[in-house]
Amino acid sequence: MEEDLEQLRKEREEKLRLIAEKRRQVEELKRRRAERTEQQRQAASGAAAGGQTTQRRGSTELGRSVDSLVAEILGNESVAAAATKISPEGPLRELADKKSGITGNKRGAERTLNFSQEFAVASVLVEPQEANVYDRAVQTEVLPEPETQKGKETKDGEKPAGKSGGKNLIALLAERRHQPEKRQVRDGTRDGQDGASKQRASVVQEPPKEMTAEEKERVLKQPEFSTFFDRTTKMVERVIGQQNWDMLADFGSGGGAGEDDAEDKELMKYVCDFTDERWARSRAITDVQFSPHAPEWFLASYQQRENPALSDPDGCMLVWNLTMQGRPEAKFTCQSAVLTATFHHFDKALFFGGTYAGGVVLWDARAKAGPVLRTPLSGKGHAHPVQAMQQVGTQNATNLVTASNDGRLCVWSLAMLSLPQETVELKNDSKSRRDLAVTCLCFPENETNTLYVGAEDGSVCQVHIHGSRVGVTELYDGHEGPVAGLDMHPHHDEASMHGMDTSVELALTCSFDWSVKLWMVKQQQPSPILSLDIFEDYVYDVSWHPAHPAVFSSVDGEGHVDLWNLNANLEAPVMRCEHPAQRRLALNRVHWSKDGSRLATGDSEGTLSVYTVDRTISQPRNDVFQTFQERVRQLQPIVSRGLRDGGGYLESRYAPPSRNGY
């Protein structure tokens, strides 16, 4: 309300100013008229009576002209209306009339407002909205019209009914599909569309500019771009590599063949190598393991390089993917040479490693390349090189068991690596209670308390972590050199399903004495039941096949990968493979994939080689379990020559087992 009053007050002042100006003009006109009247009176003083009438008519016309001039000045208002608004009460009266809503003439005077309207026409181009139209020709695969129907006419010379110009409806729709797209627009927008198309055609699209060398280098150094580029290129390499592995997966014949035909087939085949110039070249591989989570993942741990550069780490662990041959999936470093490594069984992003300095490290694929946790060098942990480790237990109760070559066995909680939960000192009682220099260890399947270790003195020992007897409880002596590899038979569950005796534990060992030996460890027989002595160099590792009960593999210092099948031959391997390049480098480790279709080996120069096996090995028949049980039952303990010459006591003690067992 106050704003309206202020606006009206301003309008009143403006109007008063205009009225004062008009009043001045009116006074000026009155003065001129008075002067003119006086001049006319003086000129007509001597005129006659007829002249008086003419003077009166001229005065009337002059008065009318003056009134019309005043009305024009006042905006086509009458003189009476102007007189009314000149008064001081005029604006207040106008405000009162506006409030009360009174319309019409007031006191015979009303102000008329004249408004002028201007129109500006602007042309706006609106393109028609394109709509996708689908017909049967889009969704139907059109077949060409048979030649017999082309040009066919009726007897009357007319074309057959249902045809349009000799073509059926589908053919017409096909032609319509291949014709240029026709747009239907309104008549009012056709010209505008033509103009827009011409305008778009006139615009020349500039080609993309190539980045300079400085700009490329700046982009490549950005961490975000490096992470994105590494992730996307790995995805492309996985897809391409997976196709190659699918082609090579089944190189042999079908799995229906029997054991008798195994000698006539290529049971094992070399596939490819995995190495990295930056991380793996000239580093000896110390451990190889396939992942329990993904069948295409496997890791390898590496020792220190012979001639390292200043930027080279002392040790590293690489995670490889079978579908990516050119580079590793993940890279992890360590300040000491890594002697053994393993996957976390229940978390695919975690990895464990044992180092030459005596520490146990934990790597996380979601973090940096270095270890996220490491065990301290304390009196309760390891102070010597950690040679072997294995994770045991279930997801809710799992532990990591490690052993060093000073005879110390440690049990670690994965949630806390600062101190071991338990520490066991291993002693060799038969040799003046010397420390047992452990080189390898292995737990039987589904076992957490009893394990078996191999030592540098050639002995194989049974060890208990808990219970009344802790430490070395049994000693198996048969090797003449350090035990390099040890693996327990993994087929307890399959054996029970096929009706086999599961009370017998079989262990495979290999040694620097150029031999592989098979043991019955649960029957407390300190001598092996089978010895394979065909090798001509150190045997560095052995590994049971995860699916076939009678198959295992071994690697030696001459670069041989031997495939053994005890059901087929107890004296020689059924297949021996060498690297195609004939490098004859020592192979340090061997490990099978979880499904048993692939085999990975690591040599002394940092190269991983992958082999595949035939379906008769990776997918065995059910009768191979019974055959293997019969084979093992026929084996007898081997007594050393010195013990046999000492008398018949040992021969009677280590007699062959009964026919009821193995």
Buried (B, 14 or more C-beta within 10 A) or exposed (E): EEEEEEEBEEEBEEBBEBBEEBEEBBEEBEEEBEEEBEEBEEEBEEEEEEEEEEBEEEBEEBEEEBEEEBBEBBBEBBEEBBBBBBEEEBBEBBBEBEEEEEEEEBEEBEEEEEEEEEEEEEEEEEEEEEEEEEEEBEEEEBEEBEEEEEEEEEEEEEBEEEBEEBBBEBBBBBEEBEEEEEEEBEEEBEEBBEEBEEEEEEEEEEEEEEEEEEEEEEEEEEEEEEEEEEEEEBEEBBEEBBEBBEEEEEBBBEBEBEBEEBEEBEBBBBBBBBBBEEBBEBBBBBBBBBBBBBBBBBBBBBBBBEEEEEEBBBBBBBBBBBBBBEBBBBBBBBBBBBBBBBBBBBEBEBBBBBBBBBBBBBBBBEEEBBBEBBBEEEEBBBBBBBBBBBBBBEEEEBBBBBBBBBBBBBBBBBEEBEBBEBBBEBBBEEEEEEBBBBBBBBBBEEBBEBBBBBBBBBBBBBBBBEEEEBBBEBBBBBBEBBBBBBBBBBBBEBBEEBEBEEEBBBBBBBBBBBBBBBBBBBBEBBBBBBBBEEBEBBBBBBBBBBBBBBBBBBBBBBBBBBBBBBBBEBEEBBBBBEBEEEEBBBBBBBBBBBEBBBBBBBBBBBBBBBBBBBBBBBBBBEEBBBBBBEBBBEBBBBBBEEBEEEEEEBEEEBEEBEEEBB
